[in-house]
């Protein structure tokens, strides 16, 4: 049994922490909104009132928080992980943040005697609930092997992709592909509806061919039903596309389609839809086509 401190128990973090507890680990959870520790406690885990309390006796510290400043604060802030955990503790950052920030934080953690991996995940709320996440891991190979028993509890596809920051770079590419797929799926459905096609039937046959994708499988129904209860919010995908465009600029890489979908995601936020699922990018495409029918259920 491993004692795991899990910081960040939101849509993704909560089911991941519960899976780890159910797998026989001793999980201590902390969240800025204390009520979100309830599911972990129901599963037999423990709630901690602070980061310092959660990590004090941990063998492993797992993070799943929204953005680069949040990870920086949890790790380096007063009462944070580096100040409160034992040197030698393995830190697994499941958050999606800037690769350059990850590299800086990893260097600082190693200087203070910690082991650290960046391990962002893909698969959304469904992947977290079903322990079927894709996990792209950056950091030393020996630390990856040490973390593997934990990663395998919450992930189905777990791959070491290189040194510190590599996981975040691969995740940025993942978010680029997902956003592009969502945008094109939205355009296709608006196009089909304009011609009065049976869209449910059309989606079924499209899914059986080369156009099929996990995005089509998971997001088409939301668009057809105008039901955008969040699994992965537009606000977060907008943040991720900012990471992609910034990193591409630094590398001198041109991403014209990515830049366009980033602007569409910004438009969705500007129209007050940041808290909806990223499939609600469909609304933006509808508006651009002059065919906005609104939502049936947010």
N, C-alpha and C positions, 0 to 999 in steps of 0.2 A: 504494500500500500504506500502510495506517495501522497504527501501533504501538498496540496496545490492551492495557492492563492489565486483567485480569479477576479480580476478588476474589470468591471464593465459588464453589466448583466442586462443588456437591452435585448432587442429582437434577436440578435445573433448570439450574444454571449450567454444569455440565460439557458437556452437549450444545450449549448455546448458544455456549460458547467454541470448541468444535470446529468448529461451523458457520462461525464467523468466521475461524478459521484456514484452513479449507478454501476459503473465499471469497477467499483471497489476502492477508488481513491478517496481521500479525506479532503473535501473541497471547502475552502473558506472564501466566501464571496463578499465583495464590496461594490457598492454602486452609489453614485451621487444622490440618486433618488432611492432611499432605503427600501421603499415598498417593493422594488424590483428584485429584492433578494428572496421574496416569498417562495417562488417555485423551487429554488435550490434548497431552502430550509425544509420544504415539504418532502423533498427527495432524501433528506437526511443530512444535508450539508449545514454549514454554519454561516451566519451573517456577521460581518465585522463592521464596526462603526467608522473605521478609517483605513487608509492604505497601509499605514504603519502597523496597525493591529493585524491586518490580513496577512501581511508578508513576514511577520516577525519570526515564525517558526517554519516557514515554507521551504520545501525542497525545490519546488518549481513555482514561478510566478507567471501567470498568463494574463495578457492584456487584450481587451477588445473594446477600444474607445474610438470616438469618431474621427479625430484629425491629428495632424502633427503637433499642434500646441498641447493637445490633451495628453498624448503620449509623453511629450517632453515634461509636462508638469507631473505626471504620475511617476515617471522615472527619477527626475532630478529635483523636483520641488521639495519644500520643507516637509519632512515626514514621508517622503517618497520612497520608492523601492530601493534606490541606491544608498539612501541614508538609513534604511530600516531593516533590510533583509541581510542575511548572512552572506559574506563573500563566498563565492563558489556556487551560489544559487543559480539555477538555469532559468533564464527569462525567455518566454516565448511571446512575441508580439504578433497577435492575430489581426491587429488593426491595419487599415490601408492608409499609408501616409507617404510623404515625399521620400524618394530614395536617398537624396542627399542628407536629409534629416536622420534617416535610419543609420546611414554610415557614421555620422557624427555621434549619435547616441551609442552606437555599438562600440566605437572606439573609447568613449568615456566609460562605459560599463566595464569593458575589458581592463582598462587602466585601474579600476577599483576592485578587480578580482572577480567579476561576474562573467558568466557565460550567457550569450544572448543570440537569439535567432529572430529574423523577421520572417513571419509565416502568414502573410495575408491569405484570405480564403475567398473562394468563389462558390456560388450555389444558392445564395440568398437564404431567406427564412426557411424555405422548404429543405434545403440542403443541411442547414443547421439542425432542424428538427429530426431529420432522418439520418443524421450522422453520415451524410453522403457528400461532404464538402470536397472541393478540389483545393489542395493546399500547396502553395508554391513557397519553398523555404530557402532563405539565404542565410549564410553563416558557415562556420567551420564544420567540416564533415563529421568530426567526432561528436560535436554537440548535436547535430542532426540525428545521429544514431542513438544518442542518449535520450532524445526527445521522441523518438519514433513510437514507443509504446503509447505515449499520450496522444500524439498526432493521429495514430491509427484508430483511436477511439472515436474521434469526431470527423475524420475524413475518409473518403473512399479512394481518392487519387492523391497521393502524398509524394511529392517529388522535390529532391534537393536540386536547386537550379544554379547554385554558385555561391560566392562569398557574400558578405554583408551587403544589403541593399538590393541584391539580385531578386529576391522574392518580391520586393515592392516594384521593381522594374517590370517583372513579368505580370504582376497584377495590373499595372498601368496599361499594358498591352491588352490584357483581358477586358478591362473596362472600356477600352477603345472599341474592341470588337463587339461587345455586348451593346454598347450605345448605338453603334452603326446598325446592328441587326434590329434593334427596337425601332429606330427611325425608319428603316426601309419596310419593316413589317407594318408600321402605322401607315405609310404611304400606300402600300399594297391594299390594305383593307379599305382605306378611303377610296382608292381607285375602283375596287370591286363594287363597293356600295354605290358609287356613282353610276354604274352600269346595271344596277338592280340584280346582281348575281347573288345566289344563295351563298352568303359568305361563310357560313359554318361548313357547308359542303366543300367550298373552295379551299378553306384552310386544311381540311382533312386530306384532300388530294395533294395539296402543296407540301404537306408534311411528309408525304410518302416518297417524295422525289428529292432532287438535289437542293431544293429550297428549304427542306426540313432542317430544323435546328432546335436546340434546347430552348432558345428564346421563343420560337413559334409555339412549341409545346406548352410553355409556361405562361406566355403573355398574350397570345391571340384571344383567348376566351375573355380575359380582362377587357381587352379593347372592344370585342364584339358586344359585351354586356355593359360597357361603360362603367365598370366596377373597379376602382383603383385603390382599394384598401392596401396600405403599404406593406410590402415585403422587403423592398429596398427603395428608400425614398429618393425622389428627384434631388433633394438637397444634397444627399450623399454622392449621388452620381455626378452632379454638377461639380462637387469638390474633387472627385476623382478625375474628371476631364480637365480640370485646372492643373492637376498634377501631370497629366499626359501632355498637355500643350506646353507647359513650362519645361518639362524634361526634353520634349522634342526640340524646342528652341535651343536649349543648351547643347544638344547633340548635333544641331544643324540639320535635323531631319524635317522634311515637309510632310504634313499630314492634312491635306486639304479636306478630305471627308470628315476626319476627326474634328477639325476646326469648325466645320459647318454644324455637326451634331452638337458640339459644345455650345454654339450660339443658340441652337434650338432649345437645349436644356436650360440655358439662361432665360430664354423667353418664357418657358414654362414657369420658372421661379418668379419672374417678374409679374406673371399673371396670377400669383398667389397659390401655385400648385406644388410648391416645394415639399409639402408634407405627404403628398400622394405617392403611390408606387411609380417607379420610373416608366412603367408602361403608359402612364398618363401623358407621356410625350405625344401620344396619339391626339390629345386635345389640341396641342400646338399645330400639328399637321392638319387637323380638321379646320382650325381657324384660318390657316394660310390658304386652304382650298375654299373658304367661304361656306363650309358645310358643318359648322359647329352645332351639334345637337345637345351639348351639355352632358352631364353625368347623371346616371340613374342612382348610383350609390357610391359615395366617397368613403 
